[in-house]
Amino acid sequence: MSSTKRIMVCLPSNLLEQVDEVVRELQGSRSQFVREAMRFYLMERRRCRLREELIEGYRRMAQLNLQIAEESEVNYGFELEDYERQLAGAK
């Protein structure tokens, strides 16, 4: 198990009261609550970033797909291999 570090955190009284209420209900400790809250926040932050990256990727692919569709209307000789090469080059 990794070593732990002690930190000091300042909270508004009303927030601390809410935390203490939850800690009592869960029969845990403030430290445990803060650790779990931090883990949850970090996990949600990673999930949001991934979602944003996926959205951006879909936007880029939409532009590429539109361009390919427009080109294929003009050039009926368009081949799947060209499409796959373009997809592989998209970043």
Backbone as CSV, one residue per row, in Angstrom:
resi,resn,N_x,N_y,N_z,CA_x,CA_y,CA_z,C_x,C_y,C_z
1,MET,0.845,-1.173,0.000,0.000,0.000,0.000,0.892,1.239,0.000
2,SER,0.497,2.266,-0.709,1.298,3.474,-0.775,1.218,4.236,0.537
3,SER,2.235,5.055,0.773,2.235,5.834,2.013,1.186,6.932,1.935
4,THR,0.738,7.357,3.066,-0.263,8.422,3.118,0.393,9.706,3.601
5,LYS,-0.179,10.810,3.197,0.292,12.125,3.600,-0.844,12.841,4.301
6,ARG,-0.508,13.574,5.319,-1.508,14.357,6.049,-1.576,15.734,5.401
7,ILE,-2.796,16.200,5.148,-2.994,17.540,4.593,-3.992,18.301,5.457
8,MET,-3.996,19.587,5.286,-4.980,20.404,5.994,-5.874,21.038,4.938
9,VAL,-7.171,20.956,5.163,-8.135,21.509,4.217,-9.076,22.423,4.986
10,CYS,-9.325,23.597,4.458,-10.272,24.529,5.069,-11.604,24.433,4.335
11,LEU,-12.677,24.245,5.077,-14.018,24.120,4.503,-14.961,25.094,5.181
12,PRO,-15.947,25.569,4.444,-16.994,26.368,5.078,-17.755,25.486,6.079
13,SER,-18.226,26.084,7.140,-18.900,25.331,8.212,-20.065,24.501,7.697
14,ASN,-20.872,25.087,6.827,-22.048,24.352,6.347,-21.649,23.129,5.518
15,LEU,-20.559,23.215,4.766,-20.098,22.062,3.990,-19.584,20.973,4.925
16,LEU,-18.833,21.358,5.937,-18.321,20.386,6.905,-19.463,19.695,7.642
17,GLU,-20.503,20.434,7.956,-21.668,19.831,8.614,-22.306,18.775,7.722
18,GLN,-22.408,19.063,6.439,-22.979,18.088,5.501,-22.094,16.850,5.399
19,VAL,-20.799,17.066,5.342,-19.858,15.941,5.285,-19.991,15.094,6.541
20,ASP,-19.999,15.748,7.690,-20.111,15.008,8.955,-21.407,14.205,9.028
21,GLU,-22.468,14.743,8.478,-23.749,14.016,8.469,-23.627,12.736,7.650
22,VAL,-23.025,12.840,6.490,-22.842,11.653,5.637,-21.903,10.660,6.307
23,VAL,-20.833,11.155,6.912,-19.863,10.293,7.591,-20.555,9.513,8.715
24,ARG,-21.422,10.181,9.464,-22.163,9.489,10.531,-23.065,8.408,9.946
25,GLU,-23.773,8.737,8.861,-24.671,7.761,8.231,-23.899,6.536,7.749
26,LEU,-22.716,6.772,7.195,-21.909,5.676,6.651,-21.029,5.012,7.709
27,GLN,-21.025,5.583,8.892,-20.174,5.100,9.987,-18.716,5.014,9.536
28,GLY,-18.277,6.072,8.890,-16.906,6.127,8.405,-16.144,7.249,9.067
29,SER,-15.174,7.772,8.342,-14.368,8.872,8.859,-14.310,9.984,7.818
30,ARG,-13.950,11.154,8.268,-13.779,12.274,7.341,-12.709,11.941,6.300
31,SER,-11.622,11.354,6.763,-10.527,11.023,5.840,-11.006,10.079,4.744
32,GLN,-11.743,9.066,5.145,-12.274,8.107,4.177,-13.206,8.812,3.183
33,PHE,-14.048,9.684,3.713,-14.977,10.426,2.861,-14.219,11.277,1.842
34,VAL,-13.213,12.002,2.309,-12.449,12.881,1.423,-11.711,12.057,0.366
35,ARG,-11.110,10.941,0.769,-10.420,10.075,-0.208,-11.377,9.610,-1.298
36,GLU,-12.547,9.124,-0.881,-13.528,8.624,-1.849,-14.051,9.753,-2.739
37,ALA,-14.282,10.918,-2.160,-14.764,12.062,-2.944,-13.718,12.483,-3.973
38,MET,-12.452,12.482,-3.575,-11.381,12.852,-4.510,-11.260,11.825,-5.633
39,ARG,-11.323,10.556,-5.283,-11.256,9.501,-6.319,-12.421,9.651,-7.300
40,PHE,-13.609,9.881,-6.762,-14.786,10.041,-7.612,-14.623,11.237,-8.534
41,TYR,-14.159,12.358,-7.993,-13.965,13.560,-8.802,-12.954,13.309,-9.920
42,LEU,-11.827,12.676,-9.583,-10.796,12.411,-10.589,-11.315,11.462,-11.678
43,MET,-12.089,10.459,-11.275,-12.662,9.524,-12.236,-13.638,10.253,-13.169
44,GLU,-14.495,11.103,-12.601,-15.450,11.854,-13.415,-14.736,12.821,-14.355
45,ARG,-13.673,13.425,-13.875,-12.902,14.350,-14.710,-12.289,13.620,-15.899
46,ARG,-11.720,12.431,-15.645,-11.165,11.624,-16.746,-12.261,11.235,-17.734
47,ARG,-13.419,10.853,-17.202,-14.531,10.454,-18.057,-14.992,11.623,-18.927
48,CYS,-15.065,12.818,-18.366,-15.465,14.011,-19.126,-14.446,14.336,-20.214
49,ARG,-13.174,14.231,-19.875,-12.133,14.487,-20.885,-12.211,13.479,-22.023
50,LEU,-12.414,12.214,-21.690,-12.537,11.188,-22.720,-13.746,11.471,-23.604
51,ARG,-14.854,11.848,-22.983,-16.061,12.174,-23.742,-15.785,13.323,-24.705
52,GLU,-15.076,14.368,-24.235,-14.736,15.503,-25.094,-13.834,15.070,-26.251
53,GLU,-12.863,14.195,-25.964,-11.981,13.692,-27.013,-12.767,12.883,-28.045
54,LEU,-13.701,12.074,-27.579,-14.522,11.289,-28.508,-15.388,12.196,-29.378
55,ILE,-15.976,13.212,-28.765,-16.806,14.150,-29.532,-15.966,14.820,-30.612
56,GLU,-14.774,15.278,-30.237,-13.891,15.919,-31.213,-13.500,14.943,-32.314
57,GLY,-13.222,13.705,-31.952,-12.888,12.686,-32.950,-14.039,12.452,-33.914
58,TYR,-15.254,12.387,-33.389,-16.417,12.199,-34.252,-16.606,13.398,-35.183
59,ARG,-16.346,14.603,-34.669,-16.448,15.793,-35.523,-15.443,15.731,-36.671
60,ARG,-14.211,15.365,-36.326,-13.175,15.261,-37.366,-13.538,14.194,-38.396
61,MET,-14.031,13.071,-37.918,-14.400,11.996,-38.841,-15.588,12.416,-39.701
62,ALA,-16.511,13.184,-39.133,-17.659,13.654,-39.905,-17.181,14.532,-41.062
63,GLN,-16.225,15.405,-40.776,-15.688,16.266,-41.831,-14.999,15.430,-42.905
64,LEU,-14.209,14.450,-42.481,-13.530,13.579,-43.438,-14.537,12.780,-44.250
65,ASN,-15.543,12.236,-43.598,-16.556,11.448,-44.308,-17.336,12.303,-45.304
66,LEU,-17.643,13.546,-44.931,-18.334,14.453,-45.840,-17.468,14.746,-47.054
67,GLN,-16.201,15.022,-46.814,-15.274,15.292,-47.910,-15.179,14.088,-48.849
68,ILE,-15.074,12.914,-48.291,-14.981,11.690,-49.109,-16.260,11.484,-49.894
69,ALA,-17.415,11.710,-49.259,-18.693,11.543,-49.950,-18.811,12.529,-51.108
70,GLU,-18.388,13.781,-50.875,-18.453,14.778,-51.938,-17.507,14.426,-53.073
71,GLU,-16.319,13.951,-52.740,-15.353,13.567,-53.769,-15.844,12.355,-54.552
72,SER,-16.494,11.438,-53.876,-16.935,10.223,-54.555,-18.079,10.511,-55.527
73,GLU,-18.841,11.584,-55.276,-19.898,11.953,-56.215,-19.301,12.403,-57.543
74,VAL,-18.164,13.092,-57.452,-17.498,13.586,-58.651,-16.663,12.489,-59.282
75,ASN,-15.967,11.734,-58.451,-15.041,10.713,-58.929,-15.612,9.337,-58.613
76,TYR,-16.272,8.741,-59.568,-16.891,7.450,-59.338,-15.868,6.325,-59.236
77,GLY,-14.598,6.635,-59.505,-13.547,5.637,-59.391,-13.022,5.505,-57.964
78,PHE,-13.676,6.144,-56.999,-13.244,6.112,-55.602,-13.249,4.677,-55.096
79,GLU,-12.164,4.304,-54.425,-12.063,2.936,-53.935,-12.000,2.899,-52.416
80,LEU,-12.429,1.812,-51.860,-12.427,1.626,-50.422,-11.017,1.746,-49.841
81,GLU,-10.023,1.283,-50.593,-8.642,1.353,-50.101,-8.217,2.807,-49.870
82,ASP,-8.630,3.718,-50.758,-8.308,5.137,-50.577,-8.963,5.661,-49.296
83,TYR,-10.192,5.282,-49.094,-10.926,5.691,-47.903,-10.213,5.200,-46.643
84,GLU,-9.803,3.946,-46.634,-9.120,3.391,-45.472,-7.784,4.089,-45.229
85,ARG,-7.074,4.446,-46.292,-5.814,5.176,-46.133,-6.064,6.541,-45.491
86,GLN,-7.127,7.219,-45.911,-7.447,8.509,-45.334,-7.845,8.374,-43.868
87,LEU,-8.600,7.331,-43.551,-8.986,7.107,-42.166,-7.751,6.850,-41.291
88,ALA,-6.829,6.074,-41.800,-5.618,5.765,-41.041,-4.783,7.003,-40.803
89,GLY,-4.841,7.978,-41.687,-4.058,9.197,-41.552,-4.727,10.254,-40.702
90,ALA,-6.013,10.109,-40.389,-6.754,11.102,-39.605,-6.344,11.004,-38.150
91,LYS,-6.012,12.141,-37.562,-5.644,12.165,-36.146,-6.287,13.309,-35.465
